[in-house]
């Protein structure tokens, strides 16, 4: 859909269910657009909403002719002091899907149009309520399922990320205008843009952009959860550990080696961060084709993990065995935690020997659920989220990351141009390229496909 079609659609009054589908105590129906008050007034018996003050709530009934569909509370928000900067009405009904469906059908019959996915937020963006990065943060906030994801989305929605991008653009725009001015006066040999100042600016931009790019590794796992693989030999107690971490019987536990043929996954929050724990098949020489597939999948999961918890069976593994397995883990170049299981089944002198040989090994008893908190503490020590802990701006969106990488490439070209003393027209071209990619992040530069792709991922009613 073209931007002109988007703007034409803005003339409609849209309606959608704003709360989740299914039976609940309350369901909220939202309308936005120039005819919101007129449309609801046709079916609402209570106060005349067109004469009511903004940001007020009114009790009444929704009626289809003489038939009363529901007793409701109607909240009104006159534009521009509303989410979309248009006239907005929210009707709080009883949460029966039947009632909500009847009310929405009545509103459609009275002149509203059913909203598309993300159309309320799209209107808020087009009406200047916030920029595109902030609009995307709305979806992230709705989908946030941990303290860290919530904090990152709130920071972005409140403009923390956008302000950084805008500051970068403003500095670049200033120098771009100076260079363009020099091009206009090229025959008069006038210099408006000091090259040393431009070099200092480029160095500051590179430092800032590199910091944002580096934060994506952290932001991505904060948003989607830290993939954490529980690995080890068969019968080391991997499934038992998963159950202990989750505090439920998620995985089948058996004394028979090779019981886990595929991986089992579940989630848990530790210190405000979502971890996706993956219980895998035991690593050994497979006895059959099915087990061999399971072992290969374990190795593949380990390669993709952000963290590996490698479980050693202290009743079976020798010090030499443990050293060999640690060497294999170190070659993966992925953070890992050494966890010694079944500590309750070995003698005290063996425990002391293990502590002496492997002082950083966490000793646990998954079967007795003993020392599991020690393991959780070690997990949070290994997975350091420096940006999350300090409240710094974190890049969590792959689109923003891609634009920042392209901006970095353009800035590099400017830097190389300065080193090689290229002419102003080439410098101006690279600076404009950097400005373009920064502008795509906040929506100052958009395409129809970009808007369609972003807002189609929102839920209807938001």
C-alpha positions as CSV (number, residue, x, y, z in Angstrom):
1,X,0.0,0.0,0.0
2,X,1.3,3.4,-0.9
3,X,1.8,6.2,1.6
4,X,-1.0,8.2,-0.1
5,X,-3.3,5.2,0.5
6,X,-2.2,5.1,4.1
7,X,-3.1,8.8,4.5
8,X,-6.4,8.2,2.8
9,X,-7.1,5.3,5.1
10,X,-6.5,7.7,8.0
11,X,-9.8,9.4,7.1
12,X,-11.7,6.3,8.1
13,X,-12.8,5.6,11.7
14,X,-11.4,2.2,12.7
15,X,-12.5,-0.3,15.3
16,X,-10.9,-3.4,16.9
17,X,-10.8,-5.4,20.0
18,X,-7.9,-4.0,22.1
19,X,-7.8,-6.8,24.7
20,X,-6.8,-10.5,24.2
21,X,-9.2,-12.9,22.5
22,X,-11.1,-15.3,24.8
23,X,-13.3,-15.1,27.8
24,X,-12.4,-12.6,30.4
25,X,-13.9,-10.3,33.0
26,X,-13.6,-7.3,30.7
27,X,-13.1,-6.8,27.0
28,X,-12.1,-3.4,25.6
29,X,-13.1,-2.2,22.1
30,X,-11.2,0.7,20.7
31,X,-12.2,3.2,18.0
32,X,-10.0,5.9,16.4
33,X,-10.9,8.5,13.7
34,X,-12.9,11.6,12.9
35,X,-16.3,9.9,13.4
36,X,-15.5,8.0,16.6
37,X,-17.9,10.1,18.8
38,X,-20.7,10.2,16.2
39,X,-20.5,6.4,15.6
40,X,-20.6,5.4,19.3
41,X,-23.3,8.0,20.0
42,X,-25.6,6.1,17.6
43,X,-25.5,3.0,19.8
44,X,-24.7,4.3,23.3
45,X,-27.5,5.3,25.6
46,X,-26.2,7.5,28.4
47,X,-24.5,10.9,28.2
48,X,-24.1,12.6,24.8
49,X,-20.5,11.8,24.1
50,X,-20.1,14.6,21.5
51,X,-20.7,17.1,24.3
52,X,-18.5,15.3,27.0
53,X,-15.1,16.5,28.1
54,X,-12.0,14.6,27.0
55,X,-10.4,12.1,29.3
56,X,-13.7,11.2,31.0
57,X,-15.6,7.9,31.6
58,X,-19.3,7.4,31.2
59,X,-21.7,4.6,32.2
60,X,-24.4,3.5,29.9
61,X,-25.7,0.7,27.6
62,X,-24.9,-0.3,24.1
63,X,-28.2,-0.9,22.1
64,X,-29.1,-2.4,18.8
65,X,-32.4,-0.6,18.4
66,X,-34.3,-1.5,21.5
67,X,-32.1,-4.5,22.3
68,X,-29.6,-4.0,25.1
69,X,-26.4,-5.7,24.2
70,X,-24.4,-4.8,27.3
71,X,-23.8,-2.3,30.1
72,X,-20.6,-0.6,29.5
73,X,-18.1,2.1,30.5
74,X,-17.0,4.5,27.7
75,X,-13.7,6.3,28.0
76,X,-13.2,9.2,25.6
77,X,-10.0,10.9,24.5
78,X,-10.2,13.9,22.2
79,X,-7.4,14.4,19.7
80,X,-4.6,15.4,19.7
81,X,-4.4,14.3,23.4
82,X,-4.8,10.6,22.6
83,X,-2.7,7.6,21.6
84,X,-3.3,8.2,17.9
85,X,-3.7,12.0,18.1
86,X,-7.2,11.4,16.7
87,X,-10.5,11.2,18.5
88,X,-10.4,7.9,20.4
89,X,-13.1,6.0,22.3
90,X,-12.6,2.8,24.3
91,X,-15.7,0.8,25.3
92,X,-15.2,-1.5,28.3
93,X,-17.7,-4.4,28.0
94,X,-18.2,-7.6,29.8
95,X,-15.6,-10.1,28.4
96,X,-18.0,-12.5,26.6
97,X,-16.7,-13.1,23.1
98,X,-20.3,-13.2,22.0
99,X,-21.0,-9.7,23.4
100,X,-17.8,-8.3,22.0
101,X,-18.5,-9.7,18.6
102,X,-22.0,-8.2,18.6
103,X,-20.8,-4.8,19.7
104,X,-18.1,-4.7,17.0
105,X,-20.5,-5.7,14.3
106,X,-22.9,-3.0,15.4
107,X,-20.1,-0.4,15.3
108,X,-19.1,-1.6,11.8
109,X,-22.8,-1.3,10.7
110,X,-22.8,2.3,12.2
111,X,-19.9,3.5,10.0
112,X,-16.6,2.2,11.4
113,X,-14.1,0.0,9.6
114,X,-12.3,-2.9,11.0
115,X,-8.7,-2.0,11.9
116,X,-5.8,-3.7,10.2
117,X,-2.9,-5.2,12.2
118,X,-1.0,-2.4,14.0
119,X,-3.1,0.4,12.5
120,X,-3.7,2.3,15.7
121,X,0.1,2.5,16.3
122,X,0.7,3.2,12.6
123,X,-1.7,6.2,12.9
124,X,0.2,7.4,16.0
125,X,3.4,7.3,14.0
126,X,2.0,9.0,10.9
127,X,0.4,11.7,13.1
128,X,3.7,12.4,14.8
129,X,3.0,10.9,18.2
130,X,6.4,9.2,18.1
131,X,9.0,8.0,15.6
132,X,9.3,4.6,14.0
133,X,11.8,3.2,16.5
134,X,9.5,4.1,19.3
135,X,6.5,2.6,17.5
136,X,8.4,-0.7,17.1
137,X,9.2,-0.6,20.8
138,X,5.4,-0.7,21.5
139,X,5.3,-4.2,20.0
140,X,8.4,-5.2,21.9
141,X,6.8,-3.9,25.2
142,X,3.7,-6.0,24.5
143,X,5.8,-9.1,23.9
144,X,8.3,-8.5,26.7
145,X,8.4,-11.5,29.1
146,X,11.3,-10.6,31.4
147,X,12.5,-7.6,33.4
148,X,15.4,-7.0,31.0
149,X,13.2,-7.1,27.9
150,X,10.7,-4.8,29.6
151,X,13.4,-2.3,30.5
152,X,14.9,-2.3,27.0
153,X,11.5,-1.8,25.4
154,X,10.6,1.0,27.8
155,X,13.9,2.8,27.2
156,X,13.3,2.7,23.4
157,X,9.6,3.6,23.7
158,X,10.5,6.7,25.8
159,X,13.0,7.8,23.1
160,X,16.3,6.8,24.6
161,X,17.5,5.1,21.4
162,X,15.8,7.7,19.1
163,X,17.5,10.6,20.9
164,X,20.9,9.0,20.3
165,X,20.2,8.5,16.6
166,X,18.8,12.0,16.3
167,X,21.9,13.5,17.9
168,X,24.1,11.7,15.4
169,X,22.0,12.9,12.5
170,X,22.0,16.5,13.6
171,X,25.8,16.6,13.8
172,X,26.1,15.0,10.4
173,X,23.5,17.3,8.9
174,X,25.4,20.3,10.1
175,X,28.6,19.2,8.4
176,X,26.7,18.0,5.3
177,X,25.2,21.5,4.9
178,X,28.6,23.1,5.3
179,X,30.1,20.9,2.6
180,X,27.1,21.5,0.3
181,X,27.6,25.2,0.9
182,X,31.3,24.9,-0.2
183,X,30.1,23.1,-3.3
184,X,27.8,26.1,-4.1
185,X,30.8,28.5,-3.8
186,X,33.3,26.1,-5.3
187,X,34.7,28.7,-7.8
188,X,35.4,31.2,-5.0
189,X,37.7,28.9,-3.0
190,X,35.7,29.5,0.3
191,X,35.9,26.9,3.1
192,X,33.0,26.5,5.5
193,X,33.7,23.0,6.8
194,X,36.8,22.6,8.8
195,X,38.4,19.2,8.0
196,X,39.8,18.7,11.4
197,X,36.4,19.3,13.0
198,X,34.9,16.8,10.6
199,X,37.6,14.2,11.5
200,X,36.8,14.7,15.2
201,X,33.1,14.3,14.5
202,X,33.6,11.1,12.5
203,X,35.7,9.6,15.3
204,X,32.9,10.4,17.8
205,X,30.3,8.9,15.5
206,X,32.3,5.7,15.0
207,X,32.7,5.3,18.8
208,X,29.0,5.8,19.4
209,X,27.8,3.6,16.5
210,X,30.2,0.8,17.4
211,X,28.9,0.9,21.0
212,X,25.3,0.6,19.7
213,X,26.3,-2.2,17.2
214,X,28.1,-4.1,20.0
215,X,25.0,-3.9,22.3
216,X,23.0,-5.9,19.8
217,X,24.6,-9.2,20.9
218,X,23.2,-8.4,24.4
219,X,20.0,-6.9,23.2
220,X,19.1,-9.8,21.0
221,X,19.4,-12.4,23.8
222,X,17.5,-10.1,26.2
223,X,14.7,-9.8,23.7
224,X,14.5,-13.5,22.7
225,X,16.0,-15.2,25.8
226,X,19.5,-16.6,26.4
227,X,19.8,-20.0,24.7
228,X,21.4,-22.2,27.3
229,X,22.3,-25.8,26.5
230,X,22.6,-28.5,29.2
231,X,25.1,-31.0,27.8
232,X,27.1,-33.9,29.1
233,X,27.5,-37.7,28.8
234,X,24.4,-40.0,29.1
235,X,23.0,-40.4,32.6
236,X,25.0,-37.3,33.9
237,X,21.6,-36.0,35.1
238,X,20.8,-33.4,32.4
239,X,17.0,-34.0,32.4
240,X,17.0,-34.2,36.2
241,X,18.8,-30.8,36.2
242,X,16.3,-29.3,33.8
243,X,13.4,-30.5,36.0
244,X,15.2,-29.0,39.1
245,X,15.7,-25.6,37.4
246,X,12.1,-25.5,36.2
247,X,10.8,-27.0,39.5
248,X,8.5,-29.3,37.5
249,X,8.8,-32.7,35.8
250,X,9.3,-31.5,32.3
251,X,11.7,-34.1,31.0
252,X,11.5,-37.9,31.3
253,X,14.2,-39.2,33.8
254,X,15.5,-42.7,33.4
255,X,18.6,-44.7,34.5
256,X,18.7,-46.1,30.9
257,X,21.4,-44.3,28.9
258,X,20.3,-42.5,25.8
259,X,16.7,-41.9,27.0
260,X,16.7,-38.3,25.6
261,X,16.9,-38.7,21.8
262,X,16.0,-35.1,20.9
263,X,16.2,-31.8,22.8
264,X,13.7,-30.5,25.2
265,X,13.3,-26.8,25.7
266,X,11.7,-24.6,28.4
267,X,12.2,-21.1,29.9
268,X,13.0,-19.6,33.3
269,X,13.7,-16.1,34.6
270,X,16.9,-15.6,36.5
271,X,17.7,-12.2,38.0
272,X,15.3,-10.5,35.6
273,X,16.6,-12.2,32.4
274,X,14.9,-14.9,30.4
275,X,16.9,-18.1,29.8
276,X,15.9,-20.8,27.3
277,X,17.2,-24.0,28.8
278,X,17.7,-26.9,26.3
279,X,18.1,-30.4,27.6
280,X,20.0,-32.5,25.0
281,X,20.9,-36.0,24.2
282,X,24.0,-37.5,25.9
283,X,27.3,-37.2,24.1
284,X,28.8,-40.6,23.5
285,X,29.4,-43.1,20.7
286,X,25.8,-43.8,19.5
287,X,24.4,-47.3,19.7
288,X,21.8,-46.8,16.9
289,X,20.8,-44.4,14.1
290,X,18.2,-42.6,16.2
291,X,20.6,-41.9,19.0
292,X,23.2,-40.8,16.5
293,X,20.8,-38.2,15.2
294,X,20.2,-37.0,18.8
295,X,24.0,-36.7,19.5
296,X,24.5,-34.7,16.3
297,X,21.6,-32.4,17.2
298,X,23.2,-31.9,20.7
299,X,26.4,-30.8,19.0
300,X,24.5,-28.4,16.7
301,X,22.7,-26.9,19.7
302,X,26.0,-26.4,21.5
303,X,27.4,-24.5,18.5
304,X,24.4,-22.1,18.5
305,X,24.2,-21.6,22.3
306,X,25.1,-18.4,24.1
307,X,25.9,-20.5,27.2
308,X,26.6,-24.2,27.9
309,X,26.1,-25.9,31.2
310,X,28.2,-29.0,31.0
311,X,27.3,-31.7,33.5
312,X,29.8,-34.1,34.9
313,X,28.7,-37.3,36.7
314,X,31.0,-37.2,39.7
315,X,30.3,-40.8,40.5
316,X,31.8,-42.0,37.2
317,X,34.1,-39.3,35.7
318,X,37.8,-39.3,36.5
319,X,39.9,-36.2,36.8
320,X,41.5,-37.1,33.5
321,X,38.0,-37.6,31.8
322,X,36.9,-34.1,33.0
323,X,40.1,-32.5,31.7
324,X,39.6,-34.0,28.3
325,X,36.0,-32.8,28.1
326,X,37.0,-29.3,29.2
327,X,39.5,-29.1,26.4
328,X,36.7,-29.9,23.9
329,X,34.5,-27.2,25.4
330,X,37.2,-24.6,25.3
331,X,37.7,-25.3,21.6
332,X,34.0,-24.3,21.0
333,X,34.8,-20.7,22.1
334,X,31.4,-20.5,23.8
335,X,31.0,-19.5,27.4
336,X,30.4,-22.6,29.6
337,X,29.9,-23.6,33.2
338,X,31.4,-26.8,34.6
339,X,28.8,-28.4,36.8
340,X,29.6,-31.5,38.9
341,X,26.5,-33.5,39.6
342,X,25.6,-36.2,42.2
343,X,27.9,-34.6,44.8
344,X,25.7,-36.2,47.4
345,X,26.8,-39.7,46.2
346,X,30.6,-39.3,46.6
347,X,32.8,-39.2,49.7
348,X,34.0,-35.9,51.3
349,X,37.6,-36.6,50.3
350,X,36.6,-36.9,46.7
351,X,34.7,-33.6,47.0
352,X,37.8,-31.9,48.3
353,X,39.9,-33.4,45.4
354,X,37.4,-32.1,42.8
355,X,37.4,-28.6,44.4
356,X,41.2,-28.6,44.4
357,X,41.4,-29.7,40.7
358,X,38.5,-27.6,39.5
359,X,37.9,-24.6,41.8
360,X,35.4,-23.0,39.4
361,X,33.2,-26.1,39.1
362,X,29.7,-25.8,40.6
363,X,28.9,-28.9,42.7
364,X,25.3,-29.8,42.7
365,X,22.8,-32.6,43.3
366,X,20.1,-32.3,40.7
367,X,18.3,-35.3,42.1
368,X,18.1,-33.8,45.5
369,X,17.7,-30.2,44.1
370,X,20.6,-29.2,46.2
371,X,22.9,-26.2,45.4
372,X,20.7,-25.3,42.4
373,X,20.8,-21.7,43.6
374,X,24.6,-21.8,43.5
375,X,24.3,-22.8,39.8
376,X,21.9,-20.0,39.1
377,X,24.2,-17.5,40.7
378,X,27.1,-18.7,38.5
379,X,24.9,-18.4,35.4
380,X,24.2,-14.7,36.1
381,X,28.0,-14.2,36.8
382,X,28.9,-15.7,33.4
383,X,26.2,-14.0,31.4
384,X,27.0,-10.4,32.0
385,X,24.5,-7.8,30.7
386,X,26.5,-4.6,31.3
387,X,24.1,-2.4,29.3
388,X,21.0,-3.8,31.0
389,X,22.4,-3.4,34.5
390,X,23.4,0.2,33.9
391,X,20.3,1.2,31.9
392,X,22.3,2.1,28.8
393,X,20.6,2.1,25.4
394,X,20.5,-1.4,23.9
395,X,19.8,-2.3,20.3
396,X,17.3,-5.2,20.2
397,X,15.9,-4.9,16.7
398,X,17.6,-6.6,13.8
399,X,16.3,-3.8,11.4
400,X,18.1,-1.2,13.5
401,X,21.2,-3.3,13.7
402,X,21.3,-3.6,9.9
403,X,20.8,0.1,9.5
404,X,23.6,0.9,11.9
405,X,25.9,-1.5,10.1
406,X,25.2,0.3,6.8
407,X,25.7,3.7,8.6
408,X,29.0,2.5,9.9
409,X,30.0,1.5,6.3
410,X,29.1,4.9,5.0
411,X,31.0,6.6,7.9
412,X,34.0,4.5,7.1
413,X,33.9,5.8,3.5
414,X,33.8,9.4,4.9
415,X,36.8,8.6,7.1
416,X,38.8,7.1,4.2
417,X,37.8,10.0,2.0
418,X,39.3,12.4,4.6
419,X,42.5,10.3,4.7
420,X,42.8,10.4,0.9
421,X,41.8,14.1,0.7
422,X,38.9,13.4,-1.7
423,X,36.8,16.2,-3.1
424,X,33.8,17.6,-1.3
425,X,31.3,16.1,-3.7
426,X,32.4,12.6,-2.8
427,X,32.4,13.4,0.9
428,X,28.9,14.8,0.6
429,X,27.7,11.7,-1.1
430,X,28.9,9.4,1.7
431,X,27.6,11.7,4.4
432,X,24.1,11.7,2.7
433,X,24.3,7.9,2.6
434,X,25.0,7.7,6.3
435,X,22.1,10.2,7.0
436,X,19.8,8.0,4.9
437,X,20.4,4.9,6.9
438,X,20.1,6.7,10.3
439,X,16.8,8.3,9.0
440,X,15.4,4.8,8.2
441,X,15.8,3.8,11.9
442,X,13.5,6.6,13.2
443,X,11.2,6.8,10.2
444,X,12.4,10.2,8.8
445,X,13.0,8.2,5.7
446,X,10.5,5.5,4.9
447,X,9.2,3.3,2.1
448,X,5.8,1.8,1.7
449,X,7.2,-1.8,2.0
450,X,9.0,-0.9,5.2
451,X,5.9,0.5,6.9
452,X,3.8,-2.5,5.7
453,X,6.4,-5.0,7.0
454,X,6.7,-3.3,10.4
455,X,3.1,-2.8,11.3
456,X,1.8,-6.1,9.9
457,X,3.6,-7.8,12.8
458,X,1.5,-5.9,15.4
459,X,-1.6,-7.4,16.9
460,X,-4.9,-6.0,15.6
461,X,-6.2,-3.5,18.1
462,X,-2.7,-2.0,18.8
